[in-house]
């Protein structure tokens, strides 16, 4: 077998074995004389013995009948296996009538078997297939009376070797087109009430590449016109293509499993707006429709898959043509003569967007597409095709029929052609209706590129009816394997690990000093136990209940005897050596002495200190052996990590980046393995413009947690800023893969691919983000990308707020204020916008405007996202304006909601100015507890102490204020004046 499907394939035989038939009783309970016929691709494969009889009691017959057919050595046979079933027909042999030479037969039922598993590499298929009864057969009543006893056949299909090798299966693909329904078809189409074949043939056609050189036209010619009295069920059966001769039940290919809501959610196409959906709902419940519900599978070799992708990249719109025509009529074995350029009746075209099949990992595109009047100029402009598929197929079919049925010489008296619409009463009635429509609509304007001599006016009127009726068609196209494979999560995780290796958690070692003291306690306990054992060996039990206490002389005698025994046995020396290691560790770890002493006095002083410490620790260890140790109270730090983050943001708002850095670093010390701490530190550096340090922080966060979404996104952003585009794709794909519900990740990924001119990937990302937000396709992406920094009409408030924040980060306060005013023009009750506008005014120096905005912001019941800077800055404005009572009220609210050093400081200042000294002292003490390095706090503590008359506290506070470099000159002058007035408070006095 060749390793490529572009060449020849195996010429192996496909073996079919009909093993058994079940539930084949007749309604007369008489033996059935019958046979089984096997057909494939319109050809007879084999028949069983013509005298099979059924066991009347059980309805079981053992056929054990085998036959086979060979696979032709071309790609066409594989395509036949993909879309054509194996047909098994059970035929009853009727008794001969008089003067009848041959036996008569009647179809009892038919079954179909799908051969697709052979293309998937299977060599053996066994199946129990249902036998669908033919109309009027003797088996029909069995299936209707008892659904649990349906007739069936046991069939086995096998091949000696796989039809495709592993390499061929991996490189090939399977495309499936499901032609569903055309809704809101022209009203002139009339339903056929009389029995018999339909008066018209409704056909849809689509041309697809199947190999690198060949394209194939898929024809769906068994459409049925139905009245619009009810909505089509989503789980209605789908049919095999061109199965008009099969029993009704055997025509079923499969049933749809998706619900209508799921189908609507994933739908593409032309009718996606709310207005269009309302029209579709009306059309699908009240208007006429043509139903195909037919599935056509196509086998694509390697070249076919590649060419399909290339054609979609070249032009994403593909024409799907439909028409209505009377069925072909052949009279007397002759074919009516046709004109070279015969017009097609009711020729319409829908332009199917195949682009979604090039989305990474996409395997399905389903949508509702408008049907337009056919125009060759539109066809060329939209699809870059010049030939109508239906015209091409009509010419090919006419040529084949002529070759097979035309006589050797043309009859000179042949009936002249009546065209596609001629020869039928229905055609005449339709012609009259079309003439009236053409007159009413004034159909004089032709499609571009066509002239009156090219297209009959009645044909133009027919085409225009699609537009007037707003006809649309529902079609689904799927591929078994994605045309653009999506990188698997394992590969993405590996790539991220290569870019940012994961950081292993640091081993937890006990503290050096604490460990040394703990080991000393353990050695003391061990030595005490050994000495007690030796004592009991010499004198018996150390403590006896009810015994009299020993006199001092006896105790001293026993002590000397015990020491003598320890020295004599050598245990005393061993115990000293046992204790030496723990004592050395205490000297090094606890006392921090690692070098020799230069003076004997220093050595003697250290030994005294060490002796006292060791004795104290010995007593502590002995007490722990006698009584259970109480759990030591855990001293919690004054500030937790959330407060540290708030203080860092506060310092950043005030422009004190050094203090903000200290708070962020302290958070990292508290939790070095927490990715969010590194993320916050990185975003701080992003705001200050240090992108190198920011990237280091984000990489550290990802090394701690490989799927940390915000850090992965920021790594992608910084990689894009550094033009490392391959890394950008890796980071953003990892983010969307690990967090598929992240709108931000999908939107940023779409923006990146759009910048790389990868339209299909960008569109896929934007559509996913849009679905997550329940918005239409690219609405979010277009809004985010449409503004150049200024106001754009119709932008949402959320976008204006985001744009203003970005402008404020670059200190463009004028543009930020203009953006916020535009947002407030749409809705004046947005507290976040008022807060940001207040920040813009405050930072640009307009304190009065800032105060008005902050006051307006706090009037609403819904508070802004972060009230802390609002309280701080509004309180600061009140202090500058001398409105100390208002400042006190605002700072009290701030201390209640988000206390910090600055909120307590502001409250202390306001209370000091209001001469509420006790409250001022308490507030300043709280501020000093949260940050004892703030010189302003020490300065005001000095003022309060001076006013109260506390000499020592006033001097200490002043000393620390000067040491920490207090920069507030008015406060310094006020302190000096009070010191001179009171005569204390300055250590130099």
SVG drawing of the C-alpha trace seen along z (x, -y; Angstrom):
<svg xmlns="http://www.w3.org/2000/svg" viewBox="-54 -82 98 105">
<polyline fill="none" stroke="black" stroke-width="0.4" points="0.0,0.0 1.3,-3.5 2.1,-5.9 0.3,-8.8 -3.3,-9.0 -2.4,-11.2 -1.2,-8.0 -2.8,-4.5 -4.4,-2.7 -4.6,0.9 -6.6,3.2 -7.8,5.4 -11.2,7.1 -13.9,6.1 -15.6,9.2 -19.3,9.1 -20.9,11.9 -24.6,11.9 -24.7,14.1 -28.3,14.2 -31.7,12.6 -33.9,12.0 -37.6,11.4 -38.5,12.1 -42.0,13.6 -44.6,12.9 -48.0,11.6 -49.6,14.9 -47.3,17.0 -46.3,19.0 -42.7,19.8 -41.2,17.0 -39.2,18.0 -36.8,15.2 -33.2,14.2 -30.8,11.5 -29.2,9.1 -26.1,7.1 -25.4,3.9 -22.8,1.2 -22.4,-1.9 -25.3,-0.9 -23.9,2.5 -24.9,5.9 -22.3,7.5 -24.0,10.9 -27.2,12.8 -27.9,15.5 -29.5,18.9 -32.9,18.2 -34.7,20.8 -34.1,19.5 -36.9,20.3 -37.6,18.7 -38.3,20.6 -41.9,19.7 -41.7,20.0 -38.7,17.8 -38.3,15.8 -34.6,16.6 -32.7,17.7 -29.0,18.5 -27.7,17.2 -24.0,17.6 -23.8,16.0 -20.6,14.3 -19.7,12.1 -17.0,9.5 -16.1,6.6 -12.7,5.1 -11.7,1.5 -10.8,-0.2 -7.3,-1.6 -8.2,-5.3 -9.3,-7.9 -12.9,-7.8 -13.5,-4.5 -12.5,-5.8 -15.0,-8.7 -17.7,-6.2 -17.1,-4.3 -17.3,-7.6 -20.7,-8.7 -22.4,-5.6 -23.8,-2.8 -23.7,0.9 -27.4,1.8 -28.9,5.1 -32.3,6.0 -34.4,8.9 -36.7,10.0 -39.6,12.4 -39.9,15.0 -43.5,15.1 -45.2,18.2 -45.3,18.5 -48.5,17.7 -49.8,19.5 -47.9,19.0 -45.1,17.3 -41.6,18.3 -39.6,16.5 -40.1,16.2 -41.5,13.0 -40.0,11.1 -41.1,8.4 -39.0,6.3 -39.7,7.1 -37.2,4.7 -33.9,2.9 -31.0,2.3 -27.9,0.1 -24.4,0.4 -21.8,-2.4 -18.4,-1.4 -16.6,-4.5 -14.8,-2.5 -12.8,-0.8 -11.3,-4.3 -10.5,-4.7 -8.2,-1.7 -10.5,1.1 -10.2,4.4 -13.4,6.0 -16.8,4.5 -19.7,6.4 -23.1,4.8 -26.7,5.6 -28.5,3.5 -32.2,2.8 -34.3,4.1 -36.7,1.3 -39.8,2.7 -40.9,1.7 -44.3,0.3 -46.9,3.1 -44.5,5.9 -45.6,8.8 -43.0,7.6 -44.5,4.2 -47.1,5.2 -44.4,6.9 -42.5,3.7 -45.7,1.7 -47.2,4.2 -44.1,4.8 -41.3,2.3 -39.0,4.6 -39.1,7.2 -37.9,5.2 -36.5,7.2 -32.7,7.1 -29.7,8.6 -26.3,9.6 -23.6,8.5 -19.8,8.7 -17.5,6.8 -13.7,7.4 -10.6,6.6 -7.4,8.6 -5.2,5.4 -6.2,1.9 -7.3,-0.2 -5.1,-3.0 -1.8,-3.0 -1.2,-5.0 0.6,-7.7 -2.3,-8.0 -4.9,-8.1 -3.0,-10.9 -2.6,-13.0 -6.1,-12.5 -9.3,-14.2 -13.0,-13.7 -15.3,-16.6 -19.1,-16.5 -21.7,-18.8 -25.1,-18.8 -27.7,-20.6 -30.5,-21.4 -33.3,-23.8 -34.0,-26.8 -36.6,-29.0 -38.9,-31.7 -38.9,-30.5 -40.9,-32.4 -44.6,-32.2 -45.2,-31.2 -43.8,-27.8 -46.9,-25.6 -47.2,-22.3 -48.1,-19.1 -51.3,-17.5 -51.8,-14.7 -49.9,-11.5 -47.0,-10.6 -43.6,-12.0 -43.0,-15.7 -43.8,-18.2 -40.5,-20.1 -36.9,-19.3 -35.2,-21.5 -31.5,-21.3 -28.5,-22.7 -24.9,-22.5 -21.5,-23.2 -18.1,-22.7 -15.2,-21.5 -11.6,-20.4 -11.0,-16.7 -7.4,-16.3 -4.6,-18.7 -5.9,-18.8 -9.5,-17.9 -12.7,-19.6 -16.0,-17.8 -19.5,-19.1 -21.8,-18.0 -25.4,-17.8 -28.3,-17.8 -31.3,-17.2 -34.0,-15.7 -35.3,-18.8 -38.9,-18.7 -41.2,-21.7 -43.2,-21.9 -45.7,-24.2 -44.7,-26.5 -47.1,-25.3 -44.6,-24.3 -40.9,-24.7 -38.5,-22.0 -37.3,-19.8 -33.6,-20.1 -33.3,-16.3 -35.0,-15.5 -33.2,-12.7 -30.5,-13.3 -30.5,-11.3 -28.0,-9.6 -27.5,-11.4 -29.5,-10.1 -31.4,-7.4 -34.8,-7.8 -35.1,-4.0 -34.5,-3.0 -37.1,-2.1 -38.0,-5.3 -36.3,-4.1 -33.2,-3.0 -32.6,-6.5 -31.7,-7.8 -28.1,-8.7 -28.2,-10.0 -30.1,-12.3 -28.9,-15.6 -28.0,-15.7 -27.5,-19.4 -30.3,-21.4 -31.7,-24.5 -30.1,-26.8 -26.7,-25.2 -27.1,-25.5 -28.0,-29.2 -25.1,-29.9 -22.5,-28.5 -24.1,-29.9 -22.3,-32.0 -23.7,-33.4 -25.5,-36.5 -28.5,-36.6 -27.0,-37.2 -28.6,-40.4 -31.6,-40.5 -33.8,-41.8 -32.7,-39.0 -33.3,-36.4 -36.8,-37.7 -37.4,-37.3 -35.9,-33.8 -38.3,-32.8 -41.3,-34.0 -40.0,-32.3 -39.3,-29.0 -42.7,-28.7 -45.0,-30.3 -43.4,-30.3 -42.8,-27.7 -39.4,-25.9 -37.5,-23.4 -36.0,-20.6 -33.0,-18.5 -31.7,-17.3 -29.1,-15.4 -25.5,-14.6 -22.7,-14.2 -19.3,-13.1 -16.2,-13.6 -12.8,-11.9 -10.0,-14.4 -6.4,-13.1 -3.4,-15.1 -3.5,-17.3 -7.2,-17.9 -6.9,-19.1 -4.0,-21.4 -5.9,-22.8 -9.0,-23.4 -7.0,-25.5 -5.3,-27.4 -8.6,-28.1 -10.2,-29.4 -7.2,-31.7 -7.5,-33.0 -11.2,-33.6 -13.3,-32.8 -16.8,-33.1 -17.9,-30.0 -21.0,-29.9 -23.8,-27.5 -26.2,-27.6 -29.9,-26.5 -32.6,-26.1 -36.1,-24.9 -36.7,-22.9 -39.1,-20.2 -37.7,-16.7 -36.0,-15.6 -38.3,-13.9 -37.1,-11.4 -39.7,-10.4 -39.3,-7.5 -35.6,-7.1 -34.8,-10.5 -33.5,-13.6 -35.1,-16.9 -32.8,-19.3 -31.4,-22.1 -29.8,-25.4 -26.1,-25.8 -26.7,-28.4 -29.9,-27.2 -31.3,-29.4 -31.7,-27.9 -35.0,-28.4 -35.1,-30.2 -31.3,-30.4 -30.1,-31.7 -26.8,-31.7 -25.8,-31.9 -22.2,-32.9 -21.0,-30.5 -18.2,-32.0 -15.7,-29.1 -13.2,-31.2 -14.1,-29.8 -12.7,-26.4 -9.2,-28.1 -9.6,-29.0 -7.1,-27.0 -8.7,-23.8 -12.0,-24.5 -13.8,-21.6 -17.3,-23.1 -19.0,-26.0 -22.8,-26.2 -24.9,-29.2 -27.8,-30.8 -26.9,-32.4 -29.0,-34.7 -30.0,-33.6 -29.3,-36.3 -30.3,-36.4 -27.6,-34.8 -25.3,-37.2 -22.1,-36.2 -20.5,-39.6 -21.3,-39.2 -20.0,-35.6 -16.7,-36.8 -16.4,-39.7 -17.2,-37.7 -15.8,-34.3 -13.3,-34.8 -15.1,-32.2 -16.3,-32.7 -18.5,-29.6 -21.8,-28.7 -21.7,-25.2 -25.3,-24.4 -24.6,-25.4 -21.4,-23.4 -23.3,-20.3 -26.2,-20.8 -23.9,-20.7 -22.1,-17.6 -25.3,-15.8 -26.8,-16.7 -23.7,-15.4 -23.9,-12.1 -27.6,-11.6 -27.1,-12.4 -24.3,-9.9 -26.3,-7.2 -29.8,-7.7 -29.5,-9.7 -30.0,-7.7 -27.3,-7.5 -28.9,-10.1 -31.0,-13.1 -34.6,-13.0 -35.5,-15.8 -39.0,-15.9 -37.9,-16.2 -40.0,-18.2 -38.5,-21.7 -37.2,-22.4 -39.5,-24.1 -36.7,-25.0 -36.5,-24.2 -39.9,-25.6 -41.7,-24.1 -43.8,-21.0 -45.9,-21.2 -49.1,-22.9 -47.4,-24.0 -44.7,-25.7 -47.3,-27.7 -49.0,-28.8 -45.7,-29.8 -44.9,-31.8 -48.1,-33.8 -47.3,-34.6 -43.8,-35.6 -44.9,-37.9 -47.3,-39.6 -44.5,-39.9 -42.1,-41.3 -44.6,-44.0 -45.4,-44.9 -41.8,-45.2 -40.7,-46.9 -37.9,-44.4 -35.9,-46.4 -32.7,-46.8 -30.4,-43.8 -27.6,-42.4 -24.3,-44.0 -22.4,-42.4 -25.6,-40.9 -27.6,-42.3 -31.1,-41.7 -29.8,-39.4 -28.1,-37.2 -30.9,-36.7 -34.6,-36.3 -36.8,-38.9 -38.8,-36.1 -35.6,-34.4 -34.6,-37.7 -38.0,-37.9 -37.5,-34.4 -34.2,-35.3 -35.4,-38.5 -38.1,-36.6 -35.3,-35.3 -34.5,-38.8 -38.1,-39.8 -38.9,-36.8 -35.7,-37.2 -34.9,-33.5 -32.1,-32.0 -30.6,-28.6 -29.1,-26.7 -26.0,-24.6 -23.3,-22.9 -19.8,-22.0 -17.5,-20.0 -14.1,-18.4 -12.9,-15.4 -9.5,-17.0 -8.9,-20.7 -7.4,-22.3 -5.3,-24.4 -4.3,-22.2 -4.3,-23.8 -1.3,-23.2 -2.2,-20.8 -2.1,-22.0 0.8,-19.7 2.9,-21.3 2.0,-24.8 2.9,-23.9 6.2,-22.6 7.0,-25.7 6.2,-27.9 8.4,-25.8 11.2,-26.2 10.8,-30.0 10.2,-30.3 11.4,-27.2 9.2,-26.4 10.8,-27.4 10.9,-24.6 9.7,-25.5 12.5,-26.3 13.1,-23.7 12.0,-24.9 14.9,-25.0 14.4,-25.9 15.9,-29.1 19.6,-28.8 19.3,-30.3 16.1,-28.6 17.4,-25.3 20.5,-25.6 18.5,-26.4 16.1,-23.5 19.0,-21.1 20.5,-22.3 17.1,-21.6 17.1,-18.1 20.6,-17.4 19.8,-18.6 16.8,-16.3 18.9,-13.4 21.7,-14.0 19.2,-14.4 17.7,-11.0 21.1,-9.3 22.1,-10.8 18.7,-9.8 19.3,-6.2 22.7,-6.1 21.3,-7.4 18.6,-4.7 21.1,-2.0 23.1,-3.2 20.3,-4.1 17.1,-2.7 14.0,-4.8 14.7,-8.5 11.3,-9.4 9.1,-7.0 5.5,-8.0 5.2,-8.7 8.9,-8.5 10.5,-11.0 12.8,-13.7 16.5,-13.0 18.7,-15.1 21.3,-17.3 24.2,-15.1 22.7,-12.1 22.0,-14.2 25.6,-15.4 26.9,-11.9 24.9,-10.6 25.9,-13.5 29.6,-12.8 29.1,-9.1 27.1,-9.7 29.8,-12.1 32.5,-9.6 30.7,-6.8 30.2,-9.0 33.9,-10.0 35.1,-6.4 33.0,-4.9 33.9,-7.6 30.3,-8.7 31.0,-12.2 33.4,-12.8 30.9,-11.2 28.1,-13.5 30.4,-16.6 31.2,-15.6 27.5,-15.0 26.7,-18.6 29.6,-20.2 28.1,-20.2 24.9,-22.0 26.9,-24.6 29.1,-25.4 26.0,-25.9 24.6,-28.3 27.8,-30.3 27.8,-30.5 24.1,-30.9 22.7,-32.6 25.7,-34.6 27.0,-35.2 30.7,-34.6 32.8,-32.9 36.2,-34.6 38.8,-34.3 38.9,-36.9 41.8,-39.4 41.8,-40.2 41.3,-37.9 38.9,-40.3 36.6,-40.0 36.8,-36.2 36.0,-36.2 33.1,-38.5 31.7,-36.4 32.1,-33.2 30.2,-34.7 27.4,-35.8 27.4,-32.3 27.3,-30.6 24.3,-32.6 22.5,-31.9 23.1,-28.2 22.0,-27.9 18.8,-29.7 18.2,-27.5 19.0,-24.4 16.4,-25.4 13.9,-26.0 14.5,-22.6 14.2,-20.9 10.9,-22.7 9.6,-21.5 10.4,-17.9 8.2,-18.2 5.3,-20.2 3.7,-20.3 4.8,-23.4 2.1,-25.9 1.7,-26.9 3.7,-30.1 1.6,-33.0 2.2,-33.7 3.2,-37.3 1.4,-38.4 2.9,-41.2 1.1,-44.6 0.4,-44.7 -0.9,-41.9 -0.2,-41.5 -3.5,-43.2 -2.7,-46.3 0.8,-46.4 -0.7,-46.3 -3.0,-49.2 -0.2,-51.2 2.0,-50.6 -0.8,-51.9 -1.3,-54.8 2.4,-55.7 2.3,-55.3 -0.7,-57.7 1.2,-60.2 4.3,-59.9 6.5,-58.3 7.8,-55.4 10.6,-54.6 8.1,-53.9 5.8,-52.0 8.8,-49.8 9.5,-49.1 5.9,-48.0 5.9,-45.7 9.2,-44.2 7.9,-43.5 4.9,-41.7 7.4,-39.5 9.3,-38.7 6.0,-37.7 4.9,-35.5 7.8,-34.8 5.9,-31.9 2.6,-33.8 2.3,-34.7 -0.1,-37.6 2.6,-39.4 5.0,-39.2 2.2,-40.3 1.5,-43.4 5.2,-44.2 5.5,-43.8 2.5,-46.0 4.0,-48.7 7.1,-48.7 4.9,-48.8 3.3,-52.0 6.7,-53.5 8.0,-52.6 10.7,-50.1 9.7,-47.3 12.8,-45.2 12.1,-44.8 8.4,-44.3 9.2,-41.4 11.4,-39.8 8.5,-40.0 6.0,-38.4 8.5,-35.7 9.0,-34.9 5.2,-34.7 4.9,-32.3 7.8,-30.2 5.8,-29.8 2.5,-28.9 2.8,-28.0 -0.9,-28.8 -1.1,-32.1 -3.4,-34.0 -2.6,-37.7 1.2,-37.0 1.0,-35.0 -1.0,-37.8 1.6,-40.4 4.5,-38.3 2.8,-38.2 2.3,-42.0 6.0,-42.7 7.1,-40.1 5.1,-42.0 6.7,-45.3 10.1,-43.6 9.0,-42.2 9.5,-38.6 6.4,-37.6 6.9,-33.8 7.0,-34.1 3.8,-36.3 1.9,-33.6 3.1,-31.0 2.1,-33.0 -1.3,-34.1 -2.2,-30.6 -1.2,-29.2 -3.4,-31.8 -6.4,-31.0 -5.8,-27.3 -5.6,-27.3 -8.4,-29.8 -10.8,-29.5 -13.3,-31.8 -11.0,-34.8 -12.3,-37.6 -9.1,-39.6 -6.8,-36.8 -8.9,-36.1 -9.2,-39.8 -5.4,-40.4 -4.7,-37.3 -7.0,-38.6 -5.3,-42.0 -1.9,-40.3 -3.0,-38.1 -4.6,-41.1 -1.3,-43.0 0.4,-40.0 -2.2,-40.1 -3.4,-36.7 -7.1,-37.5 -8.5,-34.0 -6.8,-33.6 -7.7,-37.1 -11.3,-36.6 -11.5,-33.3 -10.2,-35.0 -12.6,-38.0 -15.5,-35.7 -14.7,-33.6 -14.4,-36.8 -17.7,-38.0 -19.5,-34.8 -18.2,-35.0 -19.6,-38.4 -22.8,-37.5 -22.1,-40.1 -22.1,-39.9 -18.9,-38.6 -16.4,-41.5 -18.3,-44.1 -15.9,-44.2 -12.8,-44.1 -14.0,-46.9 -14.8,-49.1 -11.4,-48.6 -9.6,-49.2 -11.6,-52.1 -10.3,-54.9 -7.0,-56.7 -7.0,-58.1 -9.7,-60.7 -13.4,-60.5 -15.3,-58.4 -19.0,-58.7 -20.9,-55.7 -18.1,-54.3 -19.2,-52.7 -18.6,-54.2 -16.3,-51.2 -14.1,-51.9 -13.9,-55.6 -12.8,-54.9 -10.1,-52.5 -8.9,-55.0 -8.8,-57.8 -6.8,-55.6 -4.3,-54.9 -4.0,-58.6 -3.5,-59.4 -0.6,-56.9 1.2,-58.9 0.4,-62.1 -1.8,-63.4 -4.4,-64.9 -6.0,-67.1 -6.9,-64.2 -8.0,-62.1 -10.4,-64.9 -11.8,-65.2 -12.4,-61.5 -14.1,-61.5 -16.3,-64.4 -17.4,-62.5 -18.3,-59.5 -20.3,-61.8 -22.2,-63.2 -23.6,-59.8 -24.4,-59.1 -23.8,-61.7 -24.4,-59.2 -21.2,-57.3 -19.2,-57.7 -16.0,-56.1 -15.9,-58.8 -16.4,-61.6 -13.6,-60.1 -11.2,-59.9 -12.1,-63.4 -11.3,-64.6 -7.9,-62.9 -7.2,-64.6 -8.0,-68.0 -6.1,-67.3 -2.9,-66.2 -3.1,-69.2 -3.4,-71.6 -7.1,-72.6 -8.0,-71.8 -11.4,-73.5 -12.5,-71.5 -11.1,-68.3 -13.2,-69.0 -16.4,-69.4 -15.8,-66.1 -14.9,-64.2 -18.0,-65.5 -20.2,-64.6 -18.6,-61.1 -19.4,-60.4 -23.0,-61.5 -24.1,-58.4 -25.1,-55.2 -22.8,-53.1 -19.2,-54.0 -16.2,-54.1 -13.9,-51.1 -11.3,-52.6 -12.4,-55.2 -9.1,-55.4 -7.4,-58.0 -10.7,-59.9 -10.9,-60.2 -7.2,-61.1 -7.2,-63.8 -10.5,-65.3 -9.4,-65.5 -6.1,-67.1 -8.1,-69.7 -10.2,-70.5 -7.1,-70.9 -5.6,-73.3 -8.8,-75.3 -9.0,-75.4 -12.2,-73.4 -10.9,-71.2 -14.3,-69.8 -15.0,-68.6 -11.6,-67.1 -12.1,-65.3 -15.4,-63.8 -13.7,-62.6 -10.7,-61.2 -12.9,-59.3 -14.6,-57.6 -11.2,-56.7 -10.0,-55.3 -13.1,-53.2 -13.0,-51.8 -9.3,-51.6 -7.1,-52.7 -3.5,-53.6 -0.8,-55.9 -1.9,-58.8 -5.6,-58.5 -4.7,-58.5 -2.3,-61.4 -4.9,-63.4 -7.4,-62.8 -4.7,-63.8 -4.0,-67.0 -7.7,-67.9 -8.2,-67.2 -5.1,-69.1 -6.3,-72.2 -9.7,-71.8 -7.9,-71.7 -9.2,-68.2 -5.8,-67.2 -6.7,-63.8 -8.2,-62.5 -5.3,-64.0 -2.8,-62.1 -4.7,-58.8 -4.9,-59.2 -1.2,-60.2 -0.2,-57.2 -2.2,-54.9 -0.4,-56.5 3.0,-56.0 2.2,-52.3 1.5,-51.7 4.6,-53.6 7.2,-54.9 9.3,-56.3 7.0,-59.1 8.5,-62.5 5.2,-64.3 3.7,-62.0 6.6,-62.7 6.3,-66.5 2.6,-66.6 3.2,-64.3 5.8,-66.9 3.2,-69.7 0.6,-67.7 3.1,-66.9 4.1,-70.6 0.5,-71.6 -0.2,-69.0 3.0,-69.8 4.8,-66.5 8.5,-67.5 10.1,-64.0 7.6,-63.0 8.0,-66.5 11.8,-66.2 11.8,-62.6 9.2,-63.3 11.1,-66.4 14.3,-64.5 12.9,-61.8 11.2,-64.4 14.5,-66.1 16.3,-62.7 13.9,-61.6 14.3,-65.0 10.9,-66.7 10.3,-68.8 7.2,-70.7 8.6,-74.2 5.3,-75.6 5.2,-72.7 8.8,-73.2 8.3,-76.9 5.2,-76.2 7.2,-73.7 10.1,-76.2 7.6,-78.9 6.0,-76.7 9.4,-75.5 10.5,-79.1 7.2,-80.0 7.1,-77.1 10.9,-76.8 11.1,-73.0 10.9,-70.5 14.3,-71.0 17.2,-68.9 19.5,-71.8 17.8,-73.9"/>
</svg>
